[in-house]
């Protein structure tokens, strides 16, 4: 009986010692590495479902890469060109913040204002974020619409 009680006590301690920090570390571990830009969508702010515009990324722009490190630094490499002749047009480095509870991802690059995104999907293969800046009303219903950006590994 004492062994069962001791086992129960250790189990309870182990279960209560798991914190949100573990979840944040897990999510940051999933974010680390290269992400390729694959799609931009504008979705109605009225119902957050109706797709108003979709841009599938092709050509050299499909090589655009977002890179996260677990030390809260990031970089973005953009490409231009035609066909197979793609050249790096810009490489930006900076830092990021991540709030696991609100799913807000903030980018800070050099002297620019921080730009915040809300993580909509995060898996080992997919990252979809909603821009929380620069909203506009694409469909004319007087409600700002939301731009979603999708990345894949």
N, C-alpha and C positions, 0 to 999 in steps of 0.2 A: 504494500500500500504506500509506504514511504517513497519507493522508487517512482510510482505513478504520480504521486503528488509533486515530487521533484521534477519529473519530466514535464508535467503540466506547467509548473512555475517557469521553467526554462523556455518552454514553447511560448508562453504568454509574454515573457520578456523579449524574446526574439521577434514576435509579431508587432509589439509596440515600439520596438527600436527602429523599425523601418519608417523613414521620414520622406517628406516631399523632396528633400535634397537628393535622395536616391533616384527618384523619378526624373528630376531635372538633369542629373548626371547621365542617366540613361538616354534622355531625349537629346542632350548635347552630344553624346557619343554617336547617336544616329545621324545628327546633323553634320558631323565632321566629315571633311573630304570634299570632293568635286561634285558639283551639280550642274547639269547642262540645261540651258533654257530651251523649253519645248513649246510653250503656248502662253498667250495672253488672252484673257477674256474680260469683257465688260458685262456685268450682271446687274439686273435691275435692283436698285436699292429698295424698291417698294416691296418685293416679295423674296428677294435674295435667291431666286431660282431662275427667272427668265433670262436667258442668254441673249444679250443685245448685239454683241460683236465677238467674233473669235478670230484670232490671228495665230495660225500654226507657223512656227518658226522654221524657216528653211534656209538653204544656202549657207553662206559664211556665218550668218548670225546664229545658226544652230550650234556653232562651236563656242558661243559665249558661255563662260564658266564662272560660277560662284563657288568660292572655296572657303570653308569654315575650319578653324582650328579650335581645340578645346580651351585654349588660353584666351578666348574672347577676341581674337583677331580674325580678320576676313580679307578676302581680295576678290575682285571682279575683273575678268579679262574679256574685253569685247573685240570682235573681229569684223573686218570689212573685206570686200572683194567680190569677185564673180567666179562662178564655177569652182574649180579646185584651187584657184589662186587666192587664198585667204591670208590676210595679214593682220597682226595685232594692231588695233587702232587705239586702244586705251587699256591701261592696267591701273586699277585703283585699289589702294589698300586702306584699311581702317580698322575700326573695332566694332564690336557688336555687344548688345545686351540681350538677355533673354529672361523673361518672367514666366516660369512654368505654370503658374496659376492662371494668368490672363492670356497666355500664349502670345504675348507681344514680343516681337523681335525688332530691336532698334539698331540701325546702322549709323555710324558716325565716321565720315570721311573728311579728313583734313579740316578746313575752315568752313565747311558746309554745315547747314542745319541738320540735325539728326532726322532720319526718315524711319518711321515706324510701320511695321507690317504685323498683321495677325496671322499666325500659323493656322491654316485651315486643315491641312493634311500633312502628316509627317510619318513616313514609314522608312524602311531601309532603302527603298527604291524611289519613293515619290515625296516631293515637297511642293505644297501649294500654299501661297501666301496671298493675303488680301492687303492691298495698299491702303494705308490709313492717312494718306496725304493726297493732295491734288485731285480730290473728287470733283466730278462734274456731272451734269444731267444730260445724258446722251439721248434719252427717249422723250424728253420734254414734259415729264410728269411733275416737275418741280421737286423731285426727291433725288438727291445725289446718288449716282450709281457707283458700283464698286468694281475696281479693276483687280482681277486675280492673275497671278503669275505662277506658272507651273514649271518645275524643274524635275529632271529625272537623272538617275545615276547612269 
